[in-house]
C-alpha cells in the first residue's frame, strides 16, 4: 500500500540538480576533490543506457543488480523521464494554462532549469539532450570526466559525480528544483500563471520513485531497510529549509529596489482569503495583506520542531519573525542566521526515528493551513509505507483513515481554500495517527 502523494502533484517541479552539498548528515565534511572547479559537459542518456552498462532489460530483478537496469527502469516508470514532455501544451493541462503568460515553455530558461538537466549549456544544439527530461546527469552530474572511471573511483576523487549515497546530499539535490535554488526560481509569476506551488517532502517523494538503485550504505556495504525513509524524513526539512534560504538571498540580491519581496516566499493565506474571513485564519495569525514568512511543517510548527530537536521550535519562530519584519541588509542577515540555525540543528541519525516522527505529529495541536495538513498526510504515508514493508497486516481502519483525510484535503486535486476546515483535518490526523501507533510493530517501538 502506497498512500504518499498524488501523481499529479508529484510531477510539479520535477528535476534534479548538479551541485550538491559537500556535508554529510552528521555535519562532517566529505572531500569532493576539485568537483566545484570543474565545468564538465553532458554526454546524454546514450552514454549510460547501453545494455553493457545501465540499459539491461528488466529480466534481471535481483536488488544487487539494480544498477544494470537503472536506465531501463527510469525510462519506463520514473516521472522524471517525462519532465520535459509536460512543457508541451498539447500534452499537459498545466502547460496549456501557463502558455498564456509563458508562450514558449520549452524555450524558457526558467522552465528548462528544472524540467531538463540544469547542467546543459545554452544553445539549440543541445535540444536533443534537453528532450531527455530529468535524466541521469540531472542528478548525478555531467559525466564528461567521470563516465569512464566511476566504477573504480575512490570516494575522494569523484570528477564531478554527485555523492547521492548520503541522504543529506540527496535531499539537497532534490530540493534544488522541488524547493528552488539560485538559477532555478519557480516564483509567484509562475504560480499565478497556473504552475502548482511547490510542496516538497523528501521521504514521501523518495518512496514514490521506482527504485532504479540498490539502497545500501556504500561506506559500510550494509543494505538499508525501509526504515531509512524515516531517517530521510528527519533530514528532509532541514535541507529544504537551507534551499529556501539560498533562494531567498538570491532573490533579494536580484530584486534590490523593489518594494515587495518575492511573494512565493510568503504563506498564500496571508493575502488569498475571503474578506469576511473565517475564525481559524485569525487564530492561525493571518491578517489581510500581512507578511507571514514561515518554514514548512514540521519546522514551521513550534511544538513539532521541538519534538524533532528539543528547543528548536522557538528559535525557528524567532528567526522567521525576524525575516518577516526585516528589510534590505537586515533581512539578508536574518535569513543567513536562520540558515545557520538549521545547519547546526540537524538531528543525528541515532535514536528511534519512528518515535521522532510520531511525536512531531502528535505535538502538532493545530493545523494553520492546507500545506501543513498536506505535509502531515505525506508523513503518515511514509509511516504506513515503512510499516507495510515490514510485512505487517493491512488495517481497514488505517485504509479508511487515509481516505477520509484525502477527502478533507481535496486530494488528488489542488486545495480548495474556500472549503478547507483545519479542525476537521486535524481531528482526522489525530485519529489516523492513533491507528498507526496501535498497528506499529512492537519490535520498532
N, C-alpha and C positions, 0 to 999 in steps of 0.2 A: 504494500500500500504506500503510495506517494501522494501526500497532500502538502505540497510545498509552495508552489507559485504557479498561477495560471500561465500557460504557454504564451498567451498574447502579451502579458505583462513582462514575462521573462525576456522577450525579444526586444523590449525597449532598451536602447542604449547598449546593444551588443558590441563587444570588441575586446581587445586585449591591449597590451602596451609593450613597448620595447624597453623602456627604462624602469628598473625595479629597485626596490630598497636594498641596500647592502647590509642591513642589520638583520639579525635573527630575532626570533620572538623573545628570547630572554635578554635582549638588549646588547648582546655581544657583537663585535664587529666580525664580518666574514670577508676575507680577502676576495676581491673580484678581479684581480690582475689589473690591466690597464684598459678594461672594458669601456669606461666612461670617455676615454680619449679616442676610441675607435669610431669610424664612420663607415661601417660595412654596408655593402649593397645587398638588396634582397635577391634571392635566386628563384623564388617562387615555389609553388607546390610541386612542380615536376622534379625538383631536386630531392624531394623526400618520399614521393609516392610510388617509386618503383617496387616491384614485387620482391626485390632483394633487400629492400630497406623497410619502409613502413607501410607499404601498399599491398601486403599479402591478403589473400581472401579471408573471409570471416570463418573459415572452417577450423582454423587453429584457435580454439577458445580457451586454452589454459591461461590463467591470470598472469603467470610469469612471462608469457609470450605476447602480452598485450601490445608491446612496442612494435611487434611485427605487423599488426593490423591497425595501427594508430590512424593513418590517413584514411583507410577504408571505413572505419567506424565514424570518424569525424565527418567525412563527406556524406555518408548515408544517414546519419542520425543527429548530428550536432547542429543546433540552430545557428551557430556562428558561421557555418558554411553558407548560409543564405542571407547573411547580414547585408551584403551589397545589393542583392536582388530586391530587398524590401524598399530600396530607394526608388524603385520603378513604380510610378503612379498607376500603371496598368495592372500591377500585381499586388499592391498593398493599399488598403484604405487610408492608413495614416499618411502615407506619402502623397496620395491623391489630395487629401485635405491640405497638407502643407505646401503643395505645389503653387497655391495662390500667392503665398508670400515668398516661397523659395522655388522659382520656376525650374531651375536645373539642379536637382538634388544631387545627382551623380557627379556633377562638376563642382559642387560647392565644397571647398576645403573643410568647412565646419562639419559637413556630413561624412566626408571621406575619412576624416580623422578617427572616427570610431566605427565606421561600417566597412573599413578595409584596414590593411596593415598600416599603422601610423608611421612606420619607418620607410614607406615608399616615397621616393623623391617626387617633386612636382614634374609634370610633363606628360603629354599624351602618349609617349612611347611606353609608359608604364601602365596603360589602361588594362591590359590583359592581366597583370598582377593584381590590380585593384578588384577586378571582377571575381577573383578567388574568395573575396569576402575576408572575414577574420580567420585567416588560415594559420599555418604553423608559425611563421615568423612574427605574426602579430603578438604572440605571447612569448615565444622562445627567443626572439631577437633575430635580426637579419643574419643570414647564415654564411655569408661570404667567407668569413675567417674561421668558422668552426665546423662547417659541414663535413670536411674530410678528416677531422681529428676528434670529433666529440665522443666517439666510443672509447678513446684512450686517454682523454684529458684528466688531469688531476683537478681537485676542487679549487685550486688556487690559480689555474690557468685556463680560463673558460673562453677566451677570444670573443666575448660578446654573447655567449649563450646564457640566458637568464637562469637564475637558480630558483626554480619553482618548487623544488622539493621542500623548501622552508615555507610553512603555511603563512607566515607574515609577509614574505616577499610575494607569495602567490596572491594574497589578498590585496596587496598594494598594486600588483599588476592588473587585477580585475577592476579595482577601484579607479584606475586611470581613465576608464571610459564609463563605467557604471555609476561613478560619482562625478568624475571630471578631473581635469588636471590642466596645467598650462598648455595651451595649444589645442586642447580638446574641451571646449566650453559649450555645453548644451544649456543655453541660457533661457531667460524669460521670453525673449522674442520667439524662440522655437516652441516653447510651451504654448504661447498664445496662438501660434500658427497651427497647433494640433499635435505636437510631439508629447507623448506621456512624460510626466515628471519622473525623474529617476528616483528609484527607491530600492537601494541596494542592501541586501542581507547576504553576506558572503556564504555562510554554511548552507543555506537553502538553495542558492544558485549552484553551488558546487555539487550538492547532492542530486540536483536535477540533470546535470550534464551526463550524457552517456560516457562511461569510463573508457577512454582510449589510452589509458596508462595503468600501470600496476602500482597501487598505492602502498609504498613502503618507505621507511626512513633510510635514505641512502647512506647515512652516516653509520648506522648500526646494522643495516640489512634486514631489519625486522619488518614484517608486514604490519600495516596499520589496519586495525579493525574498524567497524562502523563508528565506534566511539570517538574516532578522530574528528568527526563532524562537530562534536560538542566542543572540542578544542578550537576548531575553526570558528565556531560561533563566538567564543570568547575573544579571539584575535580580531575578527572582522570589524567591530565598531571602532576600534582604535585606529586601524589602518584607514578606514573610511573617513574618520574624523581628521586624520592627518592630510588626506586628499582634499577635504573641504577647506582646510587651512591654506594649502598651497594654491588652490584655485582662487580663493578669496583674495589672497595677496596679489596674485597675478591680475585679477580683475581690477583691483584698486589701482595698481600701477598703470593699467591701460586706460583708466577712466578718470584720471585727475581732471578736476574742473567740473565734473558732473555733480549735480545737486544730489541725486539719488544713487545709492549703491545698486548693484545688480539685484533685481527683485527676486530672482530664482533662489537667492540665499535665505529669504525670509519665509516664515510659515505662511502658506497660502491663505489660511483663515484670518490672518491679520488684516487683509483687505477684502477678500472674497467671502462676504457673508451678508445675509439679508439685513436691511436697515433696521427692521424691528428686533432682530436678534433672537437668540434662544438662551435660556438660563445657563446651559452648560458652557457656552462660549465665555460668558463673563467669569464664571467660576474658574475657567482654564486660563484667564488672564488676557483674553483677546479684546482689543478695543479697535474700533474702526480706524484704519489708517496707521495704527501704532506699530512700530517696529517690533518684531518678535524673532530675533535671530537665535536659533536653537540648534542643538545637535539631535540626531535621530535617537529614538529609544534603542537600547536602554540608557545610553549616556545622557540623553536629554531628560530623564526622569531621576530625581534626586535619590529616591529610595531604591530604584532598580540599579542605579550606578553604584550605590553603597553596597548592595548585595554582591555585586561583581567584584569590586575592590573597596574595602572598608574606608569610609571617609571621603570617597572620591566625589560623590554626588554634589555636595555643597560647593566644593571647589570649582566643579564644572559650571554650576549655576552662576556663581560669581563671575567666572570667566566669560560666559555667554552674555551676561548682563553688561559687562564692560564693553564687549564688541558691539552690542546693540546701541549703546549710548555714545560711543566714541566716534570721532570723525578724523579724517586726514591721517597724519602720522601716528596719532594716539590709537586710532583703530588698527593700524598695521601692527603696532606694538602689542595691543590686546590680543589680536589673532595669533601673533607669534608666541605670546605667553601661554595661550590655551593649547597651542600645538606642543609646546614643551611639556606641559602638564600631561597631555595624553601620551606622549612618548615615554615619559618617566613613570607612568602609572600602569603600563601594560601588565596584565596578570601573568603570573608564571604558569607553566604547564603542569605544575604539580597540584595534587588535590583532586577532589571529586568534581569533574566538570559538569556532570549531570545535575548535581545538587546546586551548583552555581547557577545553572540555567533556571531550574525550578524556583530558586529563591528570588532571582531577579523578576520573574513573572509574578510570583506571589507577593512581592514587596510593592508592586505597582497597584496603588489603591484607586486611581482614577485614570481614565483614558482622555487625553487632552485633545486628540484629533484623529482623523481617519488613519493617517500614516502610522501612528503609534499602534493602533489596533491591528493594522495590517502586518506590521513587523512582528508583533507578538504571535499572530496567526502563523506566520512563516516559521517562527521559533518553535511553536508547538508542533509544526510539521516535521521539523528536524528531530525533535524528541521521539515522535512516533516512528519516523524512518529508522532511527537507531534501535528503538525497541523491537520493531518487526524484523530488523536484520538479525537480531538475536533469536529468531525463530520462536517468538512469543505468540500466543494465540491472538487472533483478531478479536477485538472487543466491539460489540454492537453499540455500546454506549459511546465509545470514542468515535466511531464512524458517524453516528448521529450528531455528536457534538461538533465535529468538523462541518457537517452540512449546515447546521444551524448558524454557526459562526460565518460561514461563507455567504449565507443568505443575508445576514445582518450587515456584512461588509460589501454587499452587491457584487460579489465575485461570480464569474470571472470577468465581469465588466469593470468599468472605472468608477471611482467613488461618486456617490450622489450626496453632495453636501446637504441638500435640502431635506433628505430623509435619514441622514446619519444620526443615530442615537447612541452616544457613547456609554450611557448607563446600561443599555441592553447589551452592547458589545462587551463591556467589562464583566457583566454577570455571566455571559456565555463563556468568556475566557476563564473565569474562576471555576465554573462548573467543569469545563474540559480539562483544565489543569489538575483538578482533583481526581478525575477519572484516570488521567495519565499517571499520576502519583500512585494510585492504587494498583495499576497494572504494571508499574515499573518493576523489573526483575529484582528480587531480593539481593542477588549477588552484586548488583550495581548500586544499591542504596548506600 
